[in-house]
Amino acid sequence: MSLIKAKGYNIEIGTGIFKAISSFLSKNKYSLHFIICDENTIQFCLPKLITSCPGLKDAEIIELESGEASKSLEFSAHIWQTLIENNADKNSLIINLGGGVVSDLGGFCASTYKRGIDFINIPTSLLAMADASVGGKTGIDFAGLKNSIGTFTQPKAVFIYPDFLKTLPPRHHKNGLAEIFKIALISDKILWTRLKDLKPYNEEQLIAKSVTLKNKIVSKDPLDKGIRKLLNFGHTIGHAVESLLLGTANELLHGEAIIIGLIIESHISFQKKLISKKEFEEIFVSLKNTFGPEKIDVLEFSAIIELLKNDKKTTKNKLRFALVAKIGSGKFDVEVTEAQIKKAIDLYNTSA
């Protein structure tokens, strides 16, 4: 078992996690329990949770459709309505059993219902285990924009059971691995070297390492005013690409869009002389060989720029990015021009 102390809560990782969950529930004596799942976690993960934690046998199950489309006001209203119909009070608990969509949406609904009730995250995807379930960002998509409405609200605990990863198809495993490559690029050169050279890590070690690196940054800046902005590396372009393709035949998983963002933004880092040509080529080759991102015909410059103008990091129409500054470190609030973005996108489109 691994224990990581975050600001105001613990992150516990290991195969014996269900005893820790039962202990948490027994200690806090919540009036009602609500478990948010999707159709996959309700089938593959919920039975293990319920049988291992008898205190949850009477929990109300709220089922969502899997996928980014569920991060909406419509599904938020469904959750709030269910809470109201079941007389959820301030002493109720929401348990987010799922991937990044479930933790983002469930955390948002918990943080706004009756001005805030407790929630815990039990992530079931590598993306959620290594990144999304930790850090206190909650949110939904609105008006075609990723995470445009949300809160900073920390969970009461995060419990990570690595064996849930055995239920994932390979595509979803790579989806989560993208965020681990990102955190390595901006904060840990040794981890990056092991990842790019495909040196073995067992899953619990890899998750614990990623969470530790993220937690170290978030603890210094929980409200995203300074150094936490480094975690946006790859996400400015990545979120725009993800939003652009949402609902289309070419729709991408979050991590798949982030890999495209990491490649394009690494080239911007090279243009800004933050990394050398050799470092850019190392990043590009490693990401391409590991993830195999394909050229996307609808990766249109003008559409991406329009989305970037609504990005939360954009101020006074000036586009600001978090970029890699030598492998293993980063720089945030870097002003980037449309010409630099176009040059990087053109390179991606001709090289992918």
C-alpha positions as CSV (number, residue, x, y, z in Angstrom):
1,M,0.0,0.0,0.0
2,S,1.1,3.5,-0.8
3,L,0.0,6.6,1.2
4,I,0.4,10.1,-0.3
5,K,-0.7,13.0,1.9
6,A,-2.4,15.8,-0.1
7,K,-3.8,19.1,1.3
8,G,-6.6,18.1,3.6
9,Y,-6.9,14.5,2.4
10,N,-5.1,11.2,1.8
11,I,-4.5,9.3,-1.5
12,E,-4.2,5.6,-0.8
13,I,-3.0,3.1,-3.4
14,G,-3.0,-0.7,-3.3
15,T,-4.8,-3.9,-3.6
16,G,-5.9,-3.8,0.1
17,I,-7.7,-0.5,-0.5
18,F,-11.2,-1.7,0.5
19,K,-10.3,-2.0,4.2
20,A,-9.3,1.7,4.0
21,I,-12.6,2.6,2.4
22,S,-14.6,0.7,5.0
23,S,-12.6,2.4,7.8
24,F,-13.2,5.9,6.2
25,L,-17.0,5.2,6.0
26,S,-17.2,3.9,9.5
27,K,-15.3,6.9,10.9
28,N,-17.4,9.5,9.1
29,K,-20.9,8.1,9.5
30,Y,-22.5,9.7,6.5
31,S,-26.3,9.8,6.4
32,L,-26.6,8.6,2.8
33,H,-24.2,7.2,0.2
34,F,-24.5,7.9,-3.6
35,I,-22.3,6.0,-6.0
36,I,-21.8,7.6,-9.5
37,C,-20.9,5.1,-12.2
38,D,-21.1,4.6,-15.9
39,E,-22.3,1.5,-17.7
40,N,-18.8,0.0,-17.7
41,T,-17.9,0.6,-14.0
42,I,-21.3,-0.5,-12.9
43,Q,-20.6,-3.9,-14.5
44,F,-16.9,-4.4,-13.9
45,C,-16.1,-2.4,-10.7
46,L,-19.2,-1.8,-8.6
47,P,-19.7,-5.5,-7.6
48,K,-16.2,-5.6,-6.1
49,L,-16.7,-2.3,-4.2
50,I,-20.1,-3.4,-2.8
51,T,-19.0,-6.9,-1.7
52,S,-15.8,-5.6,-0.2
53,C,-17.4,-2.6,1.6
54,P,-20.7,-3.9,3.3
55,G,-21.4,-0.3,4.5
56,L,-22.3,0.5,0.9
57,K,-25.0,-2.2,0.4
58,D,-27.8,0.4,0.6
59,A,-26.1,3.1,-1.5
60,E,-28.1,4.8,-4.2
61,I,-26.5,4.1,-7.6
62,I,-26.5,6.9,-10.2
63,E,-25.6,5.6,-13.7
64,L,-24.2,7.9,-16.4
65,E,-23.4,7.2,-20.0
66,S,-19.6,6.8,-20.5
67,G,-17.8,9.5,-22.5
68,E,-17.1,13.2,-22.5
69,A,-20.7,14.0,-23.6
70,S,-21.8,13.2,-20.0
71,K,-19.9,16.2,-18.6
72,S,-22.8,18.5,-19.2
73,L,-25.5,20.6,-17.5
74,E,-28.0,17.9,-18.5
75,F,-26.3,15.2,-16.6
76,S,-25.5,17.5,-13.7
77,A,-29.2,18.2,-13.4
78,H,-29.9,14.5,-13.4
79,I,-27.5,14.0,-10.5
80,W,-28.9,16.9,-8.5
81,Q,-32.5,15.7,-9.2
82,T,-31.6,12.2,-7.9
83,L,-30.0,13.7,-4.7
84,I,-33.2,15.8,-4.1
85,E,-35.5,12.9,-4.7
86,N,-33.6,10.8,-2.2
87,N,-33.5,13.6,0.4
88,A,-29.8,14.0,0.3
89,D,-28.7,16.3,3.1
90,K,-25.4,18.1,4.0
91,N,-24.1,14.9,5.6
92,S,-24.5,12.8,2.5
93,L,-21.5,11.4,0.5
94,I,-20.9,11.1,-3.2
95,I,-18.6,8.3,-4.3
96,N,-17.2,8.8,-7.8
97,L,-16.4,5.3,-9.2
98,G,-15.1,5.8,-12.7
99,G,-12.7,7.6,-14.9
100,G,-11.9,11.2,-15.4
101,V,-15.4,12.1,-16.6
102,V,-17.0,10.6,-13.5
103,S,-14.6,12.3,-11.1
104,D,-14.9,15.7,-12.9
105,L,-18.7,15.6,-13.1
106,G,-19.3,13.9,-9.7
107,G,-17.0,16.3,-7.9
108,F,-18.7,19.3,-9.6
109,C,-22.2,18.1,-8.6
110,A,-21.0,17.4,-5.0
111,S,-19.3,20.8,-4.7
112,T,-22.5,22.7,-5.8
113,Y,-25.3,20.7,-4.2
114,K,-26.5,22.5,-1.1
115,R,-23.3,24.6,-1.5
116,G,-21.1,21.6,-1.1
117,I,-21.3,18.0,0.2
118,D,-18.4,15.6,0.7
119,F,-17.2,13.3,-2.1
120,I,-14.5,10.7,-2.5
121,N,-12.9,9.4,-5.7
122,I,-12.3,5.8,-6.5
123,P,-10.7,6.0,-10.0
124,T,-11.0,3.1,-12.4
125,S,-9.0,4.2,-15.4
126,L,-5.3,5.0,-15.6
127,L,-6.1,8.6,-16.6
128,A,-8.1,9.1,-13.4
129,M,-5.7,7.2,-11.2
130,A,-2.6,9.0,-12.4
131,D,-4.2,12.5,-12.9
132,A,-7.8,13.4,-13.0
133,S,-9.0,12.1,-9.5
134,V,-6.2,14.1,-7.7
135,G,-5.9,17.9,-7.3
136,G,-9.4,19.2,-6.7
137,K,-10.4,20.4,-10.1
138,T,-14.1,19.6,-10.9
139,G,-16.0,20.7,-14.0
140,I,-18.3,20.2,-16.9
141,D,-18.1,21.2,-20.6
142,F,-20.3,24.0,-21.8
143,A,-21.0,25.7,-25.1
144,G,-18.5,23.4,-26.8
145,L,-15.7,24.4,-24.4
146,K,-13.8,21.9,-22.2
147,N,-14.1,22.4,-18.5
148,S,-15.5,25.9,-18.9
149,I,-17.7,25.6,-15.7
150,G,-16.3,24.1,-12.5
151,T,-14.9,24.6,-9.1
152,F,-11.8,23.9,-7.0
153,T,-13.0,21.5,-4.4
154,Q,-10.8,18.8,-2.8
155,P,-12.2,15.3,-2.3
156,K,-12.3,13.9,1.3
157,A,-10.1,11.0,0.1
158,V,-8.9,9.2,-3.0
159,F,-8.7,5.4,-3.0
160,I,-6.8,3.8,-5.9
161,Y,-7.2,0.0,-6.6
162,P,-4.8,-0.8,-9.5
163,D,-6.5,-4.1,-10.3
164,F,-9.4,-2.1,-11.8
165,L,-7.0,-1.4,-14.7
166,K,-7.4,-5.1,-15.8
167,T,-10.9,-4.2,-17.0
168,L,-9.6,-1.6,-19.5
169,P,-9.0,-2.1,-23.2
170,P,-5.5,-1.1,-24.5
171,R,-6.7,2.2,-26.0
172,H,-7.8,3.4,-22.6
173,H,-4.5,2.4,-21.0
174,K,-2.6,4.5,-23.5
175,N,-5.1,7.3,-22.8
176,G,-4.0,7.5,-19.2
177,L,-0.3,7.0,-20.0
178,A,-0.4,10.3,-21.9
179,E,-0.8,12.3,-18.6
180,I,2.2,10.4,-17.1
181,F,4.4,11.3,-20.0
182,K,3.3,14.9,-19.6
183,I,4.1,15.1,-15.9
184,A,7.5,13.6,-16.6
185,L,8.3,16.1,-19.3
186,I,7.6,19.1,-17.0
187,S,8.9,17.8,-13.7
188,D,11.0,14.6,-13.7
189,K,13.7,13.9,-16.4
190,I,14.5,10.5,-14.8
191,L,10.9,9.4,-15.2
192,W,10.8,10.7,-18.7
193,T,13.9,8.7,-19.6
194,R,12.5,5.5,-18.2
195,L,9.2,6.0,-20.0
196,K,10.8,6.8,-23.4
197,D,13.2,3.9,-23.1
198,L,10.3,1.6,-22.1
199,K,12.0,0.7,-18.8
200,P,9.6,-1.4,-16.7
201,Y,7.5,0.0,-13.9
202,N,4.8,-1.9,-12.2
203,E,1.4,-0.1,-12.4
204,E,1.2,0.8,-8.7
205,Q,4.7,2.3,-8.7
206,L,3.9,4.3,-11.9
207,I,0.6,5.6,-10.5
208,A,2.2,6.5,-7.2
209,K,5.1,8.4,-8.9
210,S,2.7,10.4,-11.2
211,V,0.4,11.2,-8.3
212,T,3.3,12.3,-6.1
213,L,4.7,14.6,-8.8
214,K,1.3,16.2,-9.4
215,N,0.5,16.5,-5.7
216,K,3.8,18.3,-5.1
217,I,2.9,20.9,-7.6
218,V,-0.8,21.2,-6.6
219,S,0.1,21.5,-2.9
220,K,2.1,24.7,-3.7
221,D,-0.7,26.2,-5.8
222,P,-4.1,24.6,-5.2
223,L,-6.0,27.4,-7.0
224,D,-4.0,27.5,-10.3
225,K,-2.6,31.0,-9.8
226,G,1.1,30.1,-10.5
227,I,3.2,26.9,-10.7
228,R,0.1,24.6,-11.1
229,K,-0.3,26.1,-14.5
230,L,2.6,23.9,-15.6
231,L,0.1,21.0,-15.6
232,N,-1.6,22.6,-18.6
233,F,1.3,21.7,-20.8
234,G,-0.1,20.0,-23.9
235,H,-3.7,20.9,-22.8
236,T,-4.1,24.3,-24.5
237,I,-3.9,22.8,-28.0
238,G,-5.0,19.4,-26.7
239,H,-8.3,20.7,-25.3
240,A,-9.0,22.7,-28.5
241,V,-8.4,19.5,-30.6
242,E,-10.6,17.5,-28.2
243,S,-13.4,20.1,-28.4
244,L,-13.1,20.4,-32.1
245,L,-13.6,16.7,-32.7
246,L,-16.2,16.1,-30.0
247,G,-19.3,14.3,-31.4
248,T,-17.6,13.7,-34.8
249,A,-16.5,10.4,-36.4
250,N,-12.9,11.4,-35.4
251,E,-13.7,12.0,-31.7
252,L,-10.6,11.4,-29.5
253,L,-10.2,10.3,-25.9
254,H,-8.7,13.0,-23.7
255,G,-5.2,11.5,-23.6
256,E,-5.1,11.0,-27.4
257,A,-5.8,14.8,-27.8
258,I,-3.2,15.6,-25.2
259,I,-0.5,13.7,-27.1
260,I,-1.2,15.8,-30.1
261,G,-1.1,18.9,-27.8
262,L,2.3,17.8,-26.4
263,I,3.8,17.4,-29.8
264,I,2.5,20.7,-31.1
265,E,3.4,22.6,-27.9
266,S,6.8,21.0,-27.8
267,H,7.5,22.5,-31.2
268,I,6.3,25.9,-29.9
269,S,8.8,25.4,-27.0
270,F,11.5,24.8,-29.7
271,Q,10.5,27.9,-31.6
272,K,10.7,29.9,-28.3
273,K,14.2,28.5,-27.7
274,L,13.1,26.8,-24.5
275,I,14.3,23.4,-25.7
276,S,16.9,22.4,-28.3
277,K,16.1,20.8,-31.7
278,K,17.6,17.6,-30.3
279,E,15.2,17.7,-27.3
280,F,12.2,18.4,-29.5
281,E,13.1,15.5,-31.8
282,E,13.5,13.2,-28.7
283,I,10.0,14.2,-27.5
284,F,8.5,13.9,-31.0
285,V,10.0,10.5,-31.8
286,S,9.1,9.1,-28.3
287,L,5.5,10.2,-28.4
288,K,5.0,9.2,-32.0
289,N,6.5,5.7,-31.4
290,T,4.6,5.1,-28.1
291,F,1.2,6.5,-29.1
292,G,1.2,6.6,-32.9
293,P,-1.0,9.7,-33.2
294,E,-2.4,10.0,-36.7
295,K,-2.8,13.0,-38.9
296,I,-6.3,14.6,-38.4
297,D,-7.7,16.1,-41.5
298,V,-9.9,18.5,-39.6
299,L,-7.1,19.9,-37.5
300,E,-7.9,23.4,-38.9
301,F,-5.8,26.3,-37.7
302,S,-8.7,28.9,-37.7
303,A,-11.1,26.7,-35.8
304,I,-8.4,26.0,-33.1
305,I,-7.6,29.7,-32.8
306,E,-11.2,30.5,-32.1
307,L,-11.3,27.9,-29.4
308,L,-8.1,29.2,-27.9
309,K,-9.6,32.6,-27.6
310,N,-12.0,31.2,-25.1
311,D,-9.3,29.2,-23.2
312,K,-9.1,30.2,-19.5
313,K,-5.4,31.0,-19.8
314,T,-6.0,33.6,-22.5
315,T,-6.0,37.2,-21.2
316,K,-6.8,40.3,-23.1
317,N,-6.7,38.2,-26.3
318,K,-3.1,37.2,-25.6
319,L,-2.5,33.5,-25.9
320,R,-0.6,32.1,-22.9
321,F,0.8,28.6,-22.8
322,A,2.6,26.3,-20.3
323,L,5.6,24.9,-22.2
324,V,8.4,22.5,-21.6
325,A,11.7,24.3,-20.8
326,K,14.4,21.6,-21.0
327,I,13.1,18.1,-20.5
328,G,12.1,17.7,-16.8
329,S,11.1,21.3,-16.2
330,G,8.6,23.8,-17.6
331,K,7.6,27.4,-17.8
332,F,4.1,28.9,-17.6
333,D,2.3,32.1,-18.8
334,V,4.5,32.1,-22.0
335,E,2.9,34.4,-24.6
336,V,2.6,32.6,-27.9
337,T,1.7,34.1,-31.3
338,E,-0.8,32.7,-33.8
339,A,2.1,32.4,-36.3
340,Q,4.0,30.1,-33.9
341,I,0.9,28.0,-33.4
342,K,0.3,27.7,-37.1
343,K,3.9,26.7,-37.8
344,A,3.7,24.0,-35.1
345,I,0.4,22.7,-36.4
346,D,1.7,22.6,-40.0
347,L,4.6,20.6,-38.8
348,Y,2.4,18.1,-37.0
349,N,0.1,17.8,-40.1
350,T,3.1,17.0,-42.4
351,S,4.9,14.7,-39.9
352,A,2.2,12.7,-38.2
